[in-house]
Structure formats: C-alpha cells, structure tokens
C-alpha cells in the first residue's frame, strides 16, 4: 500500500496572480474582522454597518480569487 500524498487535499495553484490577490484579501479580511470585533469601536451603528458591508465585499472578492487561483472558474 502506498503512502497518502500529503498534497492531495490541497488545491493546485494554477493562477499565481489570483493567489497573490487572495492572500492580500485574506489579510484585509483579518484586519477588518479584528477592527469590527475587538479593536476600534465604531462611532456609530452606521459605521459598523458599513464595515460589515465592506467585509462581505472582501469575502466575495476572496471567493472569486480563490476560484481563479485553483482553476474553478465558472
């Protein structure tokens, strides 16, 4: 019996530009999430709502970049 391939569960990167974009978006998402949860409290609910909308936008862009990165484009 052969040993399992440790890379089998990891998607193959087919688009390096999309990979770099996804990594950048991951960092932006982490930073904004920290800001919304523990960091600087917004001055108003409107600012908090804008932050949540921005987070949603970043998550959608990250999903699209990941799909391009691994060649799962629709």
SETORNU-462954 format. One line per 10 residues: number of its first residue (from 1); their letters; for each residue x, y, z of C-alpha. Coordinates in steps of 0.25 Angstrom, whole numbers. Layout:
NUM) a) X Y Z  ... $
***
This chain:
1) xxxxxxxxxx) 0 0 0  5 14 -4  6 25 6  -4 36 4  0 48 -3  0 60 7  -3 70 -4  -15 63 -9  -25 71 -1  -19 84 -5 $
11) xxxxxxxxxx) -23 90 -18  -13 93 -28  -10 107 -31  -12 110 -46  -12 125 -45  -1 132 -37  -7 146 -39  -20 141 -33  -13 134 -22  -6 147 -18 $
21) xxxxxxxxxx) -19 154 -19  -25 144 -10  -14 145 0  -16 160 1  -31 159 2  -29 149 14  -20 160 21  -30 171 19  -41 162 24  -33 158 36 $
31) xxxxxxxxxx) -30 173 39  -45 177 37  -50 166 45  -41 170 57  -45 184 56  -60 181 56  -59 171 67  -48 175 77  -41 187 72  -46 201 69 $
41) xxxxxxxxxx) -61 202 73  -68 210 62  -74 223 66  -88 219 61  -96 207 56  -95 213 42  -80 212 42  -81 198 48  -91 194 37  -82 200 26 $
51) xxxxxxxxxx) -71 191 32  -79 179 31  -83 182 16  -68 184 13  -65 171 20  -76 164 11  -70 170 -1  -56 166 2  -61 152 5  -68 151 -9 $
61) xxxxxxxxxx) -55 156 -16  -47 146 -8  -56 135 -12  -55 139 -27  -40 140 -26  -39 126 -19  -47 120 -31  -38 126 -41  -26 122 -33  -29 107 -33 $
71) xxxx) -36 107 -47  -50 106 -42  -55 118 -51  -70 116 -55 $
***
